[in-house]
Structures are given as C-alpha cells and as structure tokens.
Amino acid sequence: MASNRMQRVEETLRRGIADALLFGAISDPRLQGVNFSVTGVKVDTELTLARVFVDLLSPDRDRATVLAGLRSAASAVRRELQGRVQLRRIPDLRFEFDESIQRGLRIETILSEIATPPAAPKLGSAGGEDDEGGDGDGD
C-alpha cells in the first residue's frame, strides 16, 4: 500500500534529518547550541519536497533566527542524508516549526479552565434588595 510506503519514507527521512542535524557537519552559527527536535516529515507524492517539522526546545532562542539557520542549512542536510538513508531520491527540504505542540497546550489549558468553572456569585436575600431600588416613587 502506498500510504505505508510513504510513512516509511517519512520516518526514514525524519530519523536521517535528526541525525544529520545532531551529528553532521552543520556549521551555521545560528544553530550552535540550539536544542530542537525533528517532530515529523511530510513528503509530497512525487517525493520532490519534504516539509520538515521541528520543535524549538531552547526557549531563549529567537524562532525566526533558528528557522533561517535551518533553511540555510537545508542543502547541507540534504547532502548528509545521501550517505545516511537508503532512498533513491532525496527530496528538497523545507523546514517549518511544528505548531501542533503549542496548539495542543492551548487546547489543554482551555479544557482545564472549562472543567473548573469559576465560583458562582453569591445571591442576595430572597427579596433581592441589591437588584431593586426599593424606595418607590409612589404611583
């Protein structure tokens, strides 16, 4: 089945890219000392383009700078992959930040707020003294 094959290709690329970034000869100064994780790879049906999803684990680093470094290093990572993975064709790499983790955390926060409703306001006495003006105009 083609989808199983694509999943194997994507996982092979994910592991290869992670290894290339961790152990390869990537010397971009924007990536020095930066911790990130390759969370997934999605390859188009022609195997010409791979979208590489990364999560930045160094919160003190500027996301735009790291992404620029990864995009600049894409051709070097691709060359590293040629010796690391058993694929006939290595697709072009396009690095993107994986927003699903942040999105999941936001959803989890919202769900926890819904699960613990705010305290209900205390109602006044049965006569509703606070709600009505009560001194009457006398009509």
Steps between C-alpha positions, in 0.01 A plus 500: 500500500632843404417667832710247693786564261466877546493459877822296484664761274392782733625321812829414327546863404404622849763281665761585238440874528513486881830311484641736236413804710633343819814328371557653158731776393243779525696809593242778481563725803125559539463131589793470742382404848135485393295204615216394276320184404397377156138411574389389156548500126233519230606413146302588189384216274778557245769486773633838388429703815513408867349731760711452813327592825717603793429601859731751665609375843712807579242758610763773525571483125330708234278275288548704182879486530501123559261444210722712272800290608316174431386621159853611419634159603241307296735417210775386739250281686385358167861411410541333841185296435645353181745300707262423786176375345423236241278698266537528126410867508546753782228768484558870552458593866281780629525561875197620695419532868260238632214705637301193610674479838422863590147458362452189714620683811255785432213253458600322820500832688157590366361158588634523855338844538169356382528203735537727804221757472544831681332538837136603466421848633312496828141609468355763733200434728178363355353849471771608258594814691810557287318471168207742553503866598228435762429860621209529253371803318145437622285467185 
